[in-house]
Amino acid sequence: MFIFITLIVLAISIIAIYIVVDRTISIPLTKLKDGAIAKGNLDFMITSPSTIDEIGELSSQFAKMGAGQRTHEKRQGAGNSKRTIKNP
């Protein structure tokens, strides 16, 4: 009987750990992986998870990178349009 109860507690513990890991690591990483920034859509906003850990920091840095890339693209676009106006 003791072994049976131990196995049930172990199974519940494994399920609980899986749920915690899935919500705090796997889901945010999947959102980052599937982020449209990698696909060229710079208007895509990555929402940072509510946690302040490595995953939250990584999400924040991806958001900053996307904002910087958008700024760079706008500057490049403005420079290209000026060149085409000067050199028709």
JOHU-V965784 format. One record per residue. N is the residue number from 1. RES is the residue in three letters. SS is DSSP state (@ for helix, = for strand, . for the rest). PSI is psi in whole degrees, 0 to 359 (none if undefined). OMEGA is omega in radians with two decimals (999 if undefined). Layout:
n->{N | N}
res->{RES | RES}
ss->{SS | SS}
psi->{PSI | PSI}
omega->{OMEGA | OMEGA}
This chain:
n->{1 | 2 | 3 | 4 | 5 | 6 | 7 | 8 | 9 | 10 | 11 | 12 | 13 | 14 | 15 | 16 | 17 | 18 | 19 | 20 | 21 | 22 | 23 | 24 | 25 | 26 | 27 | 28 | 29 | 30 | 31 | 32 | 33 | 34 | 35 | 36 | 37 | 38 | 39 | 40 | 41 | 42 | 43 | 44 | 45 | 46 | 47 | 48 | 49 | 50 | 51 | 52 | 53 | 54 | 55 | 56 | 57 | 58 | 59 | 60 | 61 | 62 | 63 | 64 | 65 | 66 | 67 | 68 | 69 | 70 | 71 | 72 | 73 | 74 | 75 | 76 | 77 | 78 | 79 | 80 | 81 | 82 | 83 | 84 | 85 | 86 | 87 | 88}
res->{MET | PHE | ILE | PHE | ILE | THR | LEU | ILE | VAL | LEU | ALA | ILE | SER | ILE | ILE | ALA | ILE | TYR | ILE | VAL | VAL | ASP | ARG | THR | ILE | SER | ILE | PRO | LEU | THR | LYS | LEU | LYS | ASP | GLY | ALA | ILE | ALA | LYS | GLY | ASN | LEU | ASP | PHE | MET | ILE | THR | SER | PRO | SER | THR | ILE | ASP | GLU | ILE | GLY | GLU | LEU | SER | SER | GLN | PHE | ALA | LYS | MET | GLY | ALA | GLY | GLN | ARG | THR | HIS | GLU | LYS | ARG | GLN | GLY | ALA | GLY | ASN | SER | LYS | ARG | THR | ILE | LYS | ASN | PRO}
ss->{. | @ | @ | @ | @ | @ | @ | @ | @ | @ | @ | @ | @ | @ | @ | @ | @ | @ | @ | @ | @ | @ | @ | @ | @ | @ | @ | @ | @ | @ | @ | @ | @ | . | . | . | . | . | . | . | . | . | . | . | . | . | . | . | . | . | . | . | . | @ | @ | @ | @ | @ | @ | @ | @ | @ | @ | @ | @ | @ | @ | @ | @ | @ | @ | @ | @ | @ | @ | @ | @ | @ | @ | @ | @ | @ | @ | @ | @ | @ | . | .}
psi->{321 | 320 | 320 | 314 | 320 | 317 | 322 | 315 | 319 | 316 | 317 | 320 | 317 | 318 | 318 | 317 | 318 | 315 | 317 | 313 | 319 | 316 | 327 | 339 | 303 | 312 | 312 | 322 | 324 | 320 | 319 | 318 | 319 | 1 | 140 | 350 | 319 | 337 | 3 | 358 | 97 | 353 | 351 | 128 | 129 | 122 | 129 | 140 | 160 | 352 | 152 | 81 | 198 | 322 | 318 | 319 | 319 | 318 | 318 | 317 | 324 | 320 | 318 | 320 | 317 | 318 | 318 | 321 | 321 | 316 | 316 | 316 | 320 | 318 | 317 | 320 | 320 | 321 | 321 | 322 | 326 | 322 | 320 | 330 | 319 | 327 | 77 | none}
omega->{3.14 | 3.14 | 3.13 | 3.12 | 3.11 | 3.12 | 3.11 | 3.11 | 3.12 | 3.12 | 3.11 | 3.12 | 3.12 | 3.11 | 3.14 | 3.11 | 3.12 | -3.13 | 3.14 | 3.14 | -3.13 | -3.10 | -3.05 | -3.10 | -2.99 | -3.10 | 3.09 | 3.12 | 3.09 | 3.10 | 3.10 | -3.14 | -3.10 | -3.12 | -3.07 | 3.09 | 3.12 | -3.14 | 3.08 | 3.12 | -3.06 | 3.10 | 3.14 | 3.14 | 3.10 | 3.11 | -3.14 | 3.05 | -3.07 | -3.13 | 3.08 | 3.11 | -3.10 | -3.14 | 3.09 | 3.11 | 3.11 | 3.10 | 3.12 | 3.14 | 3.06 | 3.11 | 3.10 | 3.12 | 3.11 | 3.12 | 3.11 | 3.13 | 3.09 | 3.12 | 3.13 | 3.13 | 3.12 | 3.12 | 3.13 | 3.12 | 3.12 | 3.12 | 3.14 | -3.13 | 3.10 | -3.14 | -3.12 | 3.10 | -3.13 | -3.08 | -3.10 | 999}
